[in-house]
């Protein structure tokens, strides 16, 4: 009997066998603006990866792909500048650049949990879907330096600034209140997103990670784990130097960038311990490689990181200037190797 999407996800994440390797191809608005109908045809050819996708469902014109600078201010008072529609911008003003502003600064109220939210989750459960809750991108570590400013935040960390503890308490309280009703409902997986690394090292080494980040991560993540759910965190950058801390924080699904962290490093350090959601390289091979190189990358990761027990997923973010033929090669490879380990020993 074939597994449902939820059953396959859970068995794979728990390393208890699977019927296919889960994969998610995430296309940025900027790429839709770039490739338009050409990309639409790719999606239509791969219904396994884009179930229910229909011609005409994407409004290409909603992504203008202009280089006109746009400024916005988010709910936390952070001012952003964007130069390309469909991509995140850059922080250009932080509300707590001066700690003296803390007395008058206020964090937003978390969104409430409505009867409609509960009905949506109950209906998803009846349909056998994965029950999940997702934070915004940059929910804790990144939110701290969005609000404070990156250089100021790093100086606070190094100096042991007491005000940083106060800011951490505010952000942690926000997310605990936002997550609580979903956790109590019974999540299959909590999706959190906090880029932790630079190109060559984590932003905070193990000592500082344990001091400033781990207590809040455990506060938010361990209640999910105690109820039998999974915790996933998106963590762009090099994170091998804090991998133990990430797992100890409560992660059961890690999301390392493949080539940045090294496929062999991941096989040696992480494989078989927790589930790996490989973040397919979008710095060189996807945007600039040949289609054959895209296929070989997916094959290598399946061979080295996969197993009959499962424990491997994929996510692939598509950003300009990735050509349509490389998206096609990616989708074909994900489909080709998705069942490679089924029935093997």
N, C-alpha and C positions, 0 to 999 in steps of 0.2 A: 504494500500500500504506500503510495507516494506521500511524502511529508508535506505539510503545509509550509508556507513561507516562515511562519512563526516557529514551528517545530524544527525546521532545518536550521534557522538562525540560532535557536537555543542549544541544540545539540552540537552544532559547530563551535559555538562560543564556549561551551563547557568541555570541549574536546571529547565528545562522546559519539563521534561518527557523524556523517552528513551525507546528503545525496547530491549536493553541489556546493561549490565555493561561492558564497555570497559576494556580489559585486555591485557597486553603485557608481555610475558615471554622472558627475555633476557639471553641468555646462553653465558657464558664467554668462551674464547678460551681455558682456562685452563681446563674447564669442558669437552669440546669436546675432549681434549687430554686424559682426565681421562676415560670417559665413551664410547666414540666412537660409534660403531654400536648399543650398547644398548640404548643410548640416541637417536640415529637416529630413532629407532623403536618407541620410545615414541612420537616423533614429527610426524611421519607418522600416528599414531593413533589419532592425534588431529588436523585435518585440520582446525577446527574453529580458533584455536590459531596460527597455522602455515600454513596459506593459501598458496597454491602453492609449499609447501615443497616437494622435490623429493629425492628419495633414491640416494645417491652418490654425492649430491651437496656439501657436506662438505668434504674438504680435511683434514682429521684428522692429517695427517703428517705435515701439516703446523704449527701445535701447538706441539712443541716437548716435552713440560713439563719437561725440564731439570732444574737442580738447578745451572747451570753454570751462574756465574755473568756476566751481560752484561751492558755496559755503553753507553749512548747516550747523545747527547746535542741537546736540542730543539731550535726552531727558536728564542726564547727569550734569549738564552744563558744559560739556566738552565741545569745543568748536572744531569742525572738520572742514577740510578743503579737498575736493575731488576734481580730477582733471580728465577722467574718463568714465562715462556713464556705464554702470554695470559692474564697477569695481569699488572696493572700499577706498577711501581717501586717506589723508594724513591729518593728524592732530596738529592744529596751529595755535590753539590756546587752551590751557588747562585751568579749571576754576580754582584749584588749590595750589597753583604755582607759588603762592605765598600762604604759609600756614595760618597767618592772621585771619584769612577768610573763612577758616573752618567754623567759626562761631555762627556765621550767617549762612553758610552753604548747607543745602539740604539734598539728600538723595531722593530719588523718586520713590513712590509707593509701588510695590510689586503688583503685577496684574492679579486680579482676583480669580478664584476658581468658581465658575458659574454652573448652574444646572445644565446649561448647554454643553459645557466642557465635560461634565460627568456623562451626559448622554452620548457624546461623541466617543469617549473612551469605552463605554459599555457596548456600543455598537461595534467598535473596532474589535473588542474582545469576542463578541458573538461571531464576527466574520473570521476569526482566527488570525488576526493581524498582530504584529509586534506592538505592544503597548509601551510607548516611550514618552519622554519629556526632553526637550532640547533647550539648552541655555543659548543666549546670544554668543556670537564669536567674541572672545576676549572677556569672559564673564568675571574673572577674579584677578589673576596676576596682571593681565593687560588692562583691566578696568582701573587697577590701582595706579598704573603709570599713565593711563589716559587722563585721569583726574588730577594727578600730581605733576605730571611731566616726567619723561623717561629719565633724564639726567638727575633730576631732583630725587626721584624715587630711588635710583641706584645709590645715590649719596646717603639717603635715609637708611637704606639697608646696611651699608657699610658702617655707618656711624651709630646704628642702633637707636634711631630717632623714636622717642616715645609717641609722638603724634601719629606715626605710621600705624601703631597698634590701634589707635582710635579709628583711623580710616578703615583698617582691616575689619574691625568690629562692625562698622556700618555696612560695608559691602557684604560681609558674611551673613549678617542679619537679613539683608534684602533677599539673598538667594535662599536662605533657609525658609523664609516665609513663602517665597514663590514656589519652592519645590514641595513643601510639606504636604499639601493635599494630593499631589500626584504620587508621592512616595506612599502615602497612606492608602491610596487607591490600589496600589500594587503594580509597580513598573516592571516590565521585562528588562528595560535598559534606560539608564540615564545618559543622555548625550551631553557632554560638557566640552567647551572649546576654549583653550588657553595656549597660545603659542609659547613654548618654553625655551626655544633655542635660537641661537644665531647659526651661522653657517658651520661653525667649527666647535662650538661649546654651548652648554646651557647658559641662559641669562644669569641664573643663580646657581652656584655650585651646591653640592650636597649639604654642606653646613648651613648655608643661608636658606636653602629650600626647606630644611627641617625647621628652622627657626621661624620663618615668615609665612610659608605657604602650607606646609603639611597639616598643621592643626586645623585650618579651615577646610582643606580638602577632606580630611577624615571626618570632620563634623558634618559635611554635606554628603559624602559618599558612603560612609559605613552604614547609615540607616537603610540605604538601598540594598547593600550587600546582605545585611542581617535579615532582610525580608526575602532573600533569594533572587534578587535582581542583579543585573550586570551594570557596571559603570564603565563608560567609554570616555576617553578624553582625546580630543584633537590637539596635537602638540607639535606644530611645525618647528623645524630646526633640528640641530643635533642634540639628542637627549640621552645618549648612551651613558653619560656620566651621572645622570640622575635616574636611570631606569629603575634601580632598586627602590628609590624613594617614591617614584610614581606608583609602582606596584604596591608598596607599603601604604600609600595614601588611600588605596581602595580600588585601584583600577583592575578590572578583569579583562578589558579589551584595550590594548594600546594601539596608537595610531602613528607610528613613526614614518617619516619620509624615508623611502627605501634607499636611495643612493647616498643621501646626506649622512645617514646613520650606518650604512653598509649592510648589504644583504647577509654576508657571512657573519658579521657581528651580531645581527639579530638572530640568526640561526643558532649561534653558539650561546647567546645570553638569554634569549627570551623564549624560543621555540619550546613548546611542551609545557610551559609554566602558565602562561595566560594566552588568550587569543590575540593574534596580530592582525590588525587591519592595515595592510600595506598601502601607503600613500604613494601612488605611482608617480615616478619622476616627472615633474613639470617644469624643470629648469633647463633640461637639455634634450632628452630623448623624445618626449611627447611633442614639444614645439619645434625642434630642429632636426630630429633624427629621421632616418628612413623608415618606412613601414615595417621592413624586415627587422629592424632594431627594436621596434615597439613589441613585436611578437616575441622576440628572443628575451626581452626583459620580463615579460609576463611568464614565459616558460621557466626562466631561471628561478623566479620567485616561487612558483608553484613547486618546482623540484626541491628547492632548498628549505622553504618555509612551511610547505604543506605536509600532510601526513594522512593516513587512513582515519585517524582519530579526529581530523578536522583541525580547527585552531587557526585557520587563515581566511581572511576576507580581503577584499580590495575596495579602495575608493580612488577615483581618478577625477581630479579637477581639471577642467578644460578652459584654458585662458589664451588670449591672443599672444603670439601669432600662430597657434597650433593649426595646421592645415587639415582640411576635411579628410584627406587620405590617411592621416595618422589617427584620427578619431575612428575611422573605419577599421584600421588595423588593430587598434586597441579593443574595440568591441568584438571583432572576430576572434582575437586571441583569448579574451575573457570567456567567450562561449566555447572555444575549442578545448580549453584546459579546465573548465569548471567541474568536470566529473573525473578528472584524471585519477584521483586517489580512491574513487569508489570501487570497492571490491578488491583492492590491492592489500597486501600485507607488508 
